[in-house]
Structures are given as C-alpha cells and as structure tokens.
Amino acid sequence: MRVILTQDIDNLGERGKVLEVADGYARNFLLPRNLALRATPSNIKQWQHRDKIAQQKKEKEKWKAIKIAERLKGAKIAIEREVGEEGKLFGVVTSQDIVKEIKRKFNIEIDHRKVELTEPIRVIGIKEVPLRLHSEVEISLEVEVKKI
C-alpha cells in the first residue's frame, strides 16, 4: 500500500515522504496511529499544498529573525539591580529580564526561550548572552548588570 508519512519514523522515512509499505503494516500500525495517510491523488495534492504553506511560513520566520538580528547586532543593554556585599545581587537576572529590557529599549518582542542563558546572572559585570532567534540565526548580546 502506498502511504504518505505524517511524521518522521525511524528506519522508514521522513515526514511527507510517499512510500510503499506492506498492507498489514499500514492498516494495523501506521494508519490507526495517524503516522501515515493513504497516498491517494487528492491526499498527495493536499499534502504538497500543506507542505508548501509550511515552507513559506518557515521562510517568513527566518526573514523576520534576520531583520531582528540586524537591529540587535552589536547592541548592549544594561540592567540595574540592588547589590549586597561582595558585588552579589539581591536576586538574579534571568532571560525574562533580558527580554523585558530588549522590549523596553528596542521595542522588539522576543520569546524568553530564545535567550540561551545557561544559568541566571548572579554578579555585577558584563556578560555576552547568545540569542538563537531561528535555527539558522544566532547573535550575541552584551548584557551589563549595574548596581542601582
């Protein structure tokens, strides 16, 4: 039976691939679990259309990430915090704090998960923080933590 894979399946193929599988495998495993569709002409056409739309969406997201990267290239932000003895902060600077400052200073909305901060910043100083805006677009942002 010819099927279109709706998900990546190990040892079988990638999402969107049209392939021939045993009838029983398709009927008893792939189709009931919504891992594949029958490869009818209408399903193939519909899948190709859906794939084209998804590709356009990915390109649009990449273009948007590139534009944001151009605006933030070489940018520096400063975050002020209260400081105790030995330069230790009361609290920490998190990815949410960095995103809020980017929004305030540049009027750019970024998801806090795109800030690749391995752990919160706990001391005063300057730190380079990577931003992964897209799977193919990454920049570095200089974050300075100052005392109030």
N, CA and C atoms as an extended XYZ file, in Angstrom:
444
Properties=species:S:1:pos:R:3:atomname:S:1:resname:S:1:resid:I:1 pbc="F F F"
N         0.850       -1.173        0.000 N   MET     1
C         0.000        0.000        0.000 CA  MET     1
C         0.898        1.240        0.000 C   MET     1
N         0.521        2.237       -0.796 N   ARG     2
C         1.268        3.495       -0.830 CA  ARG     2
C         0.709        4.422        0.244 C   ARG     2
N         1.630        5.004        1.032 N   VAL     3
C         1.234        5.906        2.109 CA  VAL     3
C         2.103        7.165        2.080 C   VAL     3
N         1.592        8.215        2.730 N   ILE     4
C         2.342        9.454        2.947 CA  ILE     4
C         2.603        9.529        4.445 C   ILE     4
N         3.857        9.634        4.841 N   LEU     5
C         4.185        9.713        6.259 CA  LEU     5
C         3.822       11.096        6.803 C   LEU     5
N         3.107       11.115        7.919 N   THR     6
C         2.725       12.385        8.538 CA  THR     6
C         3.702       12.789        9.637 C   THR     6
N         4.616       11.883        9.988 N   GLN     7
C         5.652       12.158       10.985 CA  GLN     7
C         6.924       11.442       10.565 C   GLN     7
N         8.070       11.888       11.090 N   ASP     8
C         9.318       11.168       10.863 CA  ASP     8
C         9.233        9.841       11.607 C   ASP     8
N         9.596        8.758       10.928 N   ILE     9
C         9.574        7.440       11.544 CA  ILE     9
C        10.940        6.807       11.327 C   ILE     9
N        11.583        6.403       12.430 N   ASP    10
C        12.900        5.778       12.342 CA  ASP    10
C        12.845        4.549       11.443 C   ASP    10
N        13.868        4.363       10.664 N   ASN    11
C        14.039        3.223        9.757 CA  ASN    11
C        12.974        3.137        8.666 C   ASN    11
N        12.185        4.201        8.489 N   LEU    12
C        11.170        4.171        7.441 CA  LEU    12
C        11.271        5.400        6.547 C   LEU    12
N        11.253        6.586        7.126 N   GLY    13
C        11.362        7.780        6.304 CA  GLY    13
C        10.983        9.037        7.051 C   GLY    13
N        11.089       10.144        6.322 N   GLU    14
C        10.792       11.451        6.893 CA  GLU    14
C         9.356       11.855        6.596 C   GLU    14
N         8.888       12.826        7.342 N   ARG    15
C         7.547       13.376        7.186 CA  ARG    15
C         7.348       13.851        5.746 C   ARG    15
N         6.218       13.496        5.152 N   GLY    16
C         5.895       13.926        3.795 CA  GLY    16
C         6.350       12.973        2.703 C   GLY    16
N         7.119       11.965        3.061 N   LYS    17
C         7.629       11.022        2.061 CA  LYS    17
C         6.522       10.045        1.645 C   LYS    17
N         6.421        9.799        0.337 N   VAL    18
C         5.461        8.825       -0.190 CA  VAL    18
C         6.227        7.533       -0.419 C   VAL    18
N         5.730        6.437        0.182 N   LEU    19
C         6.432        5.167        0.009 CA  LEU    19
C         5.474        3.991        0.034 C   LEU    19
N         5.976        2.866       -0.389 N   GLU    20
C         5.204        1.622       -0.460 CA  GLU    20
C         5.537        0.782        0.772 C   GLU    20
N         4.503        0.381        1.526 N   VAL    21
C         4.701       -0.472        2.703 CA  VAL    21
C         3.737       -1.654        2.610 C   VAL    21
N         3.969       -2.656        3.437 N   ALA    22
C         3.088       -3.821        3.467 CA  ALA    22
C         1.687       -3.383        3.900 C   ALA    22
N         0.670       -3.995        3.293 N   ASP    23
C        -0.714       -3.624        3.595 CA  ASP    23
C        -1.026       -3.742        5.088 C   ASP    23
N        -0.613       -4.839        5.704 N   GLY    24
C        -0.889       -5.055        7.125 CA  GLY    24
C        -0.207       -4.018        8.006 C   GLY    24
N         1.017       -3.657        7.667 N   TYR    25
C         1.757       -2.646        8.431 CA  TYR    25
C         1.035       -1.303        8.367 C   TYR    25
N         0.539       -0.969        7.187 N   ALA    26
C        -0.186        0.291        7.025 CA  ALA    26
C        -1.514        0.251        7.780 C   ALA    26
N        -2.307       -0.814        7.565 N   ARG    27
C        -3.635       -0.901        8.177 CA  ARG    27
C        -3.592       -1.041        9.697 C   ARG    27
N        -2.647       -1.836       10.207 N   ASN    28
C        -2.635       -2.156       11.636 CA  ASN    28
C        -1.750       -1.244       12.488 C   ASN    28
N        -0.796       -0.556       11.861 N   PHE    29
C         0.116        0.256       12.655 CA  PHE    29
C         0.110        1.729       12.246 C   PHE    29
N         0.441        2.009       11.004 N   LEU    30
C         0.618        3.401       10.570 CA  LEU    30
C        -0.682        4.202       10.564 C   LEU    30
N        -1.710        3.681        9.923 N   LEU    31
C        -2.963        4.433        9.785 CA  LEU    31
C        -3.696        4.636       11.116 C   LEU    31
N        -3.843        3.611       11.969 N   PRO    32
C        -4.554        3.832       13.240 CA  PRO    32
C        -3.855        4.831       14.172 C   PRO    32
N        -2.546        4.915       14.079 N   ARG    33
C        -1.787        5.829       14.947 CA  ARG    33
C        -1.577        7.199       14.300 C   ARG    33
N        -2.218        7.425       13.159 N   ASN    34
C        -2.090        8.683       12.408 CA  ASN    34
C        -0.639        9.019       12.069 C   ASN    34
N         0.149        7.986       11.795 N   LEU    35
C         1.536        8.181       11.377 CA  LEU    35
C         1.634        8.307        9.862 C   LEU    35
N         0.548        7.932        9.171 N   ALA    36
C         0.550        7.987        7.707 CA  ALA    36
C        -0.875        8.151        7.193 C   ALA    36
N        -0.962        8.593        5.931 N   LEU    37
C        -2.231        8.687        5.202 CA  LEU    37
C        -2.120        7.815        3.963 C   LEU    37
N        -3.253        7.333        3.472 N   ARG    38
C        -3.228        6.629        2.189 CA  ARG    38
C        -2.788        7.611        1.113 C   ARG    38
N        -1.974        7.150        0.197 N   ALA    39
C        -1.418        8.029       -0.842 CA  ALA    39
C        -2.355        8.102       -2.038 C   ALA    39
N        -3.535        8.660       -1.820 N   THR    40
C        -4.460        8.887       -2.929 CA  THR    40
C        -4.045       10.177       -3.630 C   THR    40
N        -4.446       10.358       -4.881 N   PRO    41
C        -4.072       11.603       -5.577 CA  PRO    41
C        -4.503       12.862       -4.827 C   PRO    41
N        -5.695       12.847       -4.236 N   SER    42
C        -6.154       14.040       -3.507 CA  SER    42
C        -5.329       14.264       -2.236 C   SER    42
N        -4.985       13.180       -1.522 N   ASN    43
C        -4.161       13.323       -0.321 CA  ASN    43
C        -2.761       13.823       -0.663 C   ASN    43
N        -2.201       13.336       -1.766 N   ILE    44
C        -0.869       13.783       -2.187 CA  ILE    44
C        -0.906       15.269       -2.515 C   ILE    44
N        -1.925       15.692       -3.262 N   LYS    45
C        -2.044       17.101       -3.635 CA  LYS    45
C        -2.233       17.970       -2.393 C   LYS    45
N        -3.096       17.530       -1.487 N   GLN    46
C        -3.353       18.273       -0.253 CA  GLN    46
C        -2.078       18.355        0.596 C   GLN    46
N        -1.337       17.266        0.690 N   TRP    47
C        -0.110       17.240        1.480 CA  TRP    47
C         0.944       18.173        0.881 C   TRP    47
N         1.050       18.187       -0.440 N   GLN    48
C         2.011       19.073       -1.098 CA  GLN    48
C         1.650       20.534       -0.849 C   GLN    48
N         0.364       20.847       -0.885 N   HIS    49
C        -0.084       22.214       -0.615 CA  HIS    49
C         0.242       22.606        0.829 C   HIS    49
N        -0.047       21.715        1.767 N   ARG    50
C         0.233       21.970        3.182 CA  ARG    50
C         1.737       22.144        3.412 C   ARG    50
N         2.531       21.327        2.726 N   ASP    51
C         3.984       21.408        2.852 CA  ASP    51
C         4.505       22.736        2.298 C   ASP    51
N         3.920       23.192        1.189 N   LYS    52
C         4.325       24.464        0.581 CA  LYS    52
C         4.026       25.627        1.530 C   LYS    52
N         2.857       25.608        2.161 N   ILE    53
C         2.484       26.656        3.113 CA  ILE    53
C         3.427       26.644        4.317 C   ILE    53
N         3.754       25.453        4.816 N   ALA    54
C         4.671       25.350        5.953 CA  ALA    54
C         6.056       25.882        5.589 C   ALA    54
N         6.500       25.597        4.370 N   GLN    55
C         7.804       26.083        3.907 CA  GLN    55
C         7.809       27.609        3.830 C   GLN    55
N         6.722       28.199        3.328 N   GLN    56
C         6.625       29.658        3.248 CA  GLN    56
C         6.644       30.278        4.645 C   GLN    56
N         5.981       29.627        5.590 N   LYS    57
C         5.952       30.123        6.963 CA  LYS    57
C         7.356       30.089        7.569 C   LYS    57
N         8.097       29.011        7.317 N   LYS    58
C         9.466       28.907        7.830 CA  LYS    58
C        10.352       30.002        7.248 C   LYS    58
N        10.204       30.261        5.956 N   GLU    59
C        10.995       31.311        5.309 CA  GLU    59
C        10.663       32.684        5.892 C   GLU    59
N         9.377       32.914        6.169 N   LYS    60
C         8.953       34.189        6.748 CA  LYS    60
C         9.542       34.356        8.152 C   LYS    60
N         9.531       33.286        8.953 N   GLU    61
C        10.099       33.342       10.296 CA  GLU    61
C        11.600       33.597       10.243 C   GLU    61
N        12.281       32.970        9.280 N   LYS    62
C        13.724       33.175        9.134 CA  LYS    62
C        14.010       34.624        8.740 C   LYS    62
N        13.240       35.164        7.802 N   TRP    63
C        13.419       36.540        7.362 CA  TRP    63
C        13.208       37.501        8.530 C   TRP    63
N        12.177       37.248        9.333 N   LYS    64
C        11.888       38.085       10.500 CA  LYS    64
C        13.045       38.013       11.506 C   LYS    64
N        13.587       36.818       11.719 N   ALA    65
C        14.716       36.647       12.639 CA  ALA    65
C        15.950       37.390       12.139 C   ALA    65
N        16.176       37.378       10.837 N   ILE    66
C        17.322       38.096       10.263 CA  ILE    66
C        17.165       39.597       10.480 C   ILE    66
N        15.958       40.117       10.279 N   LYS    67
C        15.704       41.548       10.492 CA  LYS    67
C        15.939       41.942       11.958 C   LYS    67
N        15.481       41.105       12.880 N   ILE    68
C        15.698       41.375       14.305 CA  ILE    68
C        17.192       41.318       14.618 C   ILE    68
N        17.890       40.343       14.052 N   ALA    69
C        19.331       40.208       14.284 CA  ALA    69
C        20.084       41.434       13.792 C   ALA    69
N        19.663       41.982       12.658 N   GLU    70
C        20.307       43.187       12.133 CA  GLU    70
C        20.117       44.369       13.084 C   GLU    70
N        18.924       44.472       13.675 N   ARG    71
C        18.657       45.579       14.607 CA  ARG    71
C        19.423       45.418       15.918 C   ARG    71
N        19.626       44.169       16.349 N   LEU    72
C        20.276       43.930       17.638 CA  LEU    72
C        21.783       43.696       17.526 C   LEU    72
N        22.309       43.656       16.304 N   LYS    73
C        23.735       43.374       16.120 CA  LYS    73
C        24.572       44.453       16.811 C   LYS    73
N        25.467       44.014       17.681 N   GLY    74
C        26.331       44.935       18.407 CA  GLY    74
C        25.627       45.702       19.510 C   GLY    74
N        24.403       45.340       19.815 N   ALA    75
C        23.629       46.058       20.831 CA  ALA    75
C        24.111       45.710       22.235 C   ALA    75
N        23.921       46.664       23.118 N   LYS    76
C        24.256       46.478       24.523 CA  LYS    76
C        23.043       46.892       25.340 C   LYS    76
N        22.753       46.113       26.357 N   ILE    77
C        21.678       46.504       27.265 CA  ILE    77
C        22.227       46.525       28.685 C   ILE    77
N        21.629       47.351       29.499 N   ALA    78
C        22.033       47.464       30.899 CA  ALA    78
C        20.826       47.177       31.778 C   ALA    78
N        21.060       46.367       32.785 N   ILE    79
C        20.005       46.024       33.735 CA  ILE    79
C        20.510       46.414       35.120 C   ILE    79
N        19.708       47.166       35.851 N   GLU    80
C        20.106       47.625       37.178 CA  GLU    80
C        19.464       46.753       38.250 C   GLU    80
N        20.282       46.411       39.247 N   ARG    81
C        19.815       45.591       40.363 CA  ARG    81
C        20.441       46.107       41.656 C   ARG    81
N        19.763       45.840       42.761 N   GLU    82
C        20.341       46.149       44.066 CA  GLU    82
C        21.436       45.132       44.353 C   GLU    82
N        22.495       45.626       45.025 N   VAL    83
C        23.662       44.779       45.257 CA  VAL    83
C        23.985       44.741       46.741 C   VAL    83
N        24.375       43.562       47.199 N   GLY    84
C        24.803       43.404       48.585 CA  GLY    84
C        26.314       43.446       48.665 C   GLY    84
N        26.839       42.897       49.728 N   GLU    85
C        28.287       42.854       49.900 CA  GLU    85
C        28.913       41.931       48.864 C   GLU    85
N        30.168       42.184       48.552 N   GLU    86
C        30.951       41.378       47.608 CA  GLU    86
C        30.376       41.401       46.196 C   GLU    86
N        29.584       42.401       45.860 N   GLY    87
C        29.070       42.528       44.499 CA  GLY    87
C        28.013       41.514       44.119 C   GLY    87
N        27.433       40.829       45.099 N   LYS    88
C        26.394       39.841       44.797 CA  LYS    88
C        25.040       40.527       44.709 C   LYS    88
N        24.256       40.094       43.768 N   LEU    89
C        22.944       40.696       43.536 CA  LEU    89
C        21.914       40.193       44.528 C   LEU    89
N        20.949       41.056       44.832 N   PHE    90
C        19.757       40.605       45.535 CA  PHE    90
C        18.841       40.073       44.439 C   PHE    90
N        18.750       38.798       44.318 N   GLY    91
C        18.014       38.186       43.220 CA  GLY    91
C        18.966       37.875       42.081 C   GLY    91
N        18.426       37.589       40.919 N   VAL    92
C        19.225       37.230       39.748 CA  VAL    92
C        18.662       37.924       38.514 C   VAL    92
N        19.446       37.908       37.441 N   VAL    93
C        18.974       38.409       36.149 CA  VAL    93
C        18.674       37.186       35.293 C   VAL    93
N        17.430       37.053       34.860 N   THR    94
C        17.002       35.891       34.087 CA  THR    94
C        16.769       36.264       32.625 C   THR    94
N        16.453       35.258       31.834 N   SER    95
C        16.153       35.504       30.419 CA  SER    95
C        14.926       36.406       30.278 C   SER    95
N        13.956       36.290       31.193 N   GLN    96
C        12.785       37.167       31.144 CA  GLN    96
C        13.182       38.630       31.351 C   GLN    96
N        14.126       38.878       32.250 N   ASP    97
C        14.597       40.250       32.485 CA  ASP    97
C        15.272       40.807       31.234 C   ASP    97
N        16.060       39.985       30.566 N   ILE    98
C        16.753       40.412       29.348 CA  ILE    98
C        15.739       40.734       28.255 C   ILE    98
N        14.721       39.888       28.113 N   VAL    99
C        13.684       40.110       27.099 CA  VAL    99
C        12.905       41.395       27.390 C   VAL    99
N        12.598       41.650       28.657 N   LYS   100
C        11.889       42.885       29.022 CA  LYS   100
C        12.712       44.116       28.660 C   LYS   100
N        14.019       44.051       28.891 N   GLU   101
C        14.883       45.192       28.583 CA  GLU   101
C        15.000       45.389       27.070 C   GLU   101
N        15.057       44.295       26.312 N   ILE   102
C        15.079       44.400       24.841 CA  ILE   102
C        13.782       45.046       24.362 C   ILE   102
N        12.667       44.645       24.928 N   LYS   103
C        11.363       45.217       24.567 CA  LYS   103
C        11.324       46.710       24.894 C   LYS   103
N        11.828       47.076       26.081 N   ARG   104
C        11.806       48.474       26.502 CA  ARG   104
C        12.732       49.334       25.639 C   ARG   104
N        13.931       48.845       25.374 N   LYS   105
C        14.933       49.658       24.681 CA  LYS   105
C        14.752       49.679       23.164 C   LYS   105
N        14.423       48.519       22.577 N   PHE   106
C        14.363       48.416       21.115 CA  PHE   106
C        12.949       48.211       20.574 C   PHE   106
N        11.972       48.006       21.467 N   ASN   107
C        10.592       47.728       21.070 CA  ASN   107
C        10.507       46.492       20.173 C   ASN   107
N        11.236       45.449       20.578 N   ILE   108
C        11.247       44.179       19.849 CA  ILE   108
C        10.775       43.086       20.801 C   ILE   108
N         9.772       42.329       20.359 N   GLU   109
C         9.255       41.217       21.159 CA  GLU   109
C        10.037       39.953       20.817 C   GLU   109
N        10.618       39.324       21.842 N   ILE   110
C        11.349       38.069       21.670 CA  ILE   110
C        10.870       37.107       22.749 C   ILE   110
N        10.732       35.850       22.391 N   ASP   111
C        10.371       34.829       23.364 CA  ASP   111
C        11.580       34.590       24.277 C   ASP   111
N        11.341       34.501       25.576 N   HIS   112
C        12.454       34.349       26.519 CA  HIS   112
C        13.224       33.046       26.302 C   HIS   112
N        12.617       32.058       25.656 N   ARG   113
C        13.314       30.793       25.402 CA  ARG   113
C        14.380       30.936       24.323 C   ARG   113
N        14.358       32.034       23.588 N   LYS   114
C        15.373       32.277       22.565 CA  LYS   114
C        16.665       32.832       23.165 C   LYS   114
N        16.594       33.267       24.413 N   VAL   115
C        17.785       33.735       25.126 CA  VAL   115
C        18.457       32.499       25.718 C   VAL   115
N        19.653       32.196       25.245 N   GLU   116
C        20.338       30.980       25.685 CA  GLU   116
C        21.229       31.277       26.888 C   GLU   116
N        20.583       31.514       27.993 N   LEU   117
C        21.263       31.788       29.251 CA  LEU   117
C        21.330       30.469       30.008 C   LEU   117
N        22.548       29.930       30.180 N   THR   118
C        22.678       28.617       30.817 CA  THR   118
C        22.242       28.648       32.276 C   THR   118
N        22.548       29.758       32.945 N   GLU   119
C        22.082       29.944       34.316 CA  GLU   119
C        21.891       31.437       34.548 C   GLU   119
N        21.054       31.809       35.499 N   PRO   120
C        20.817       33.231       35.746 CA  PRO   120
C        22.115       33.959       36.124 C   PRO   120
N        22.174       35.247       35.788 N   ILE   121
C        23.342       36.062       36.119 CA  ILE   121
C        23.213       36.488       37.577 C   ILE   121
N        24.254       36.232       38.378 N   ARG   122
C        24.189       36.484       39.815 CA  ARG   122
C        25.161       37.564       40.296 C   ARG   122
N        26.018       38.079       39.396 N   VAL   123
C        27.010       39.076       39.806 CA  VAL   123
C        26.978       40.279       38.876 C   VAL   123
N        27.535       41.380       39.360 N   ILE   124
C        27.638       42.599       38.553 CA  ILE   124
C        28.717       42.392       37.503 C   ILE   124
N        28.508       42.991       36.340 N   GLY   125
C        29.519       42.916       35.295 CA  GLY   125
C        28.878       42.814       33.928 C   GLY   125
N        29.736       42.533       32.942 N   ILE   126
C        29.288       42.419       31.555 CA  ILE   126
C        29.360       40.955       31.145 C   ILE   126
N        28.318       40.502       30.486 N   LYS   127
C        28.275       39.111       30.029 CA  LYS   127
C        27.726       39.068       28.613 C   LYS   127
N        28.353       38.270       27.764 N   GLU   128
C        27.852       38.036       26.411 CA  GLU   128
C        26.786       36.946       26.492 C   GLU   128
N        25.608       37.252       26.002 N   VAL   129
C        24.491       36.306       26.056 CA  VAL   129
C        24.057       35.979       24.629 C   VAL   129
N        24.105       34.697       24.243 N   PRO   130
C        23.663       34.340       22.891 CA  PRO   130
C        22.140       34.333       22.771 C   PRO   130
N        21.653       34.810       21.624 N   LEU   131
C        20.225       34.761       21.295 CA  LEU   131
C        20.078       33.901       20.051 C   LEU   131
N        19.307       32.829       20.139 N   ARG   132
C        19.031       31.997       18.967 CA  ARG   132
C        17.636       32.371       18.489 C   ARG   132
N        17.604       33.284       17.512 N   LEU   133
C        16.342       33.816       17.012 CA  LEU   133
C        15.645       32.854       16.059 C   LEU   133
N        16.427       31.972       15.447 N   HIS   134
C        15.930       30.988       14.487 CA  HIS   134
C        16.971       29.881       14.468 C   HIS   134
N        16.626       28.727       13.953 N   SER   135
C        17.596       27.634       13.928 CA  SER   135
C        18.850       27.997       13.141 C   SER   135
N        18.747       28.957       12.225 N   GLU   136
C        19.886       29.364       11.409 CA  GLU   136
C        20.374       30.778       11.724 C   GLU   136
N        19.770       31.452       12.699 N   VAL   137
C        20.129       32.839       13.014 CA  VAL   137
C        20.440       32.947       14.505 C   VAL   137
N        21.715       33.242       14.802 N   GLU   138
C        22.125       33.403       16.192 CA  GLU   138
C        23.012       34.644       16.296 C   GLU   138
N        22.778       35.439       17.332 N   ILE   139
C        23.616       36.616       17.581 CA  ILE   139
C        24.010       36.628       19.052 C   ILE   139
N        24.930       37.514       19.380 N   SER   140
C        25.373       37.667       20.755 CA  SER   140
C        25.002       39.072       21.225 C   SER   140
N        24.509       39.165       22.431 N   LEU   141
C        24.067       40.431       23.005 CA  LEU   141
C        24.887       40.699       24.268 C   LEU   141
N        25.383       41.915       24.395 N   GLU   142
C        26.154       42.277       25.582 CA  GLU   142
C        25.202       42.788       26.655 C   GLU   142
N        25.193       42.104       27.795 N   VAL   143
C        24.323       42.470       28.910 CA  VAL   143
C        25.206       42.951       30.060 C   VAL   143
N        24.960       44.181       30.486 N   GLU   144
C        25.710       44.735       31.616 CA  GLU   144
C        24.774       44.828       32.811 C   GLU   144
N        25.196       44.225       33.901 N   VAL   145
C        24.421       44.298       35.134 CA  VAL   145
C        25.089       45.354       36.011 C   VAL   145
N        24.319       46.402       36.357 N   LYS   146
C        24.828       47.523       37.151 CA  LYS   146
C        24.115       47.556       38.489 C   LYS   146
N        24.770       48.208       39.450 N   LYS   147
C        24.077       48.396       40.731 CA  LYS   147
C        23.311       49.711       40.704 C   LYS   147
N        22.219       49.721       41.429 N   ILE   148
C        21.365       50.917       41.476 CA  ILE   148
C        22.046       51.998       42.289 C   ILE   148
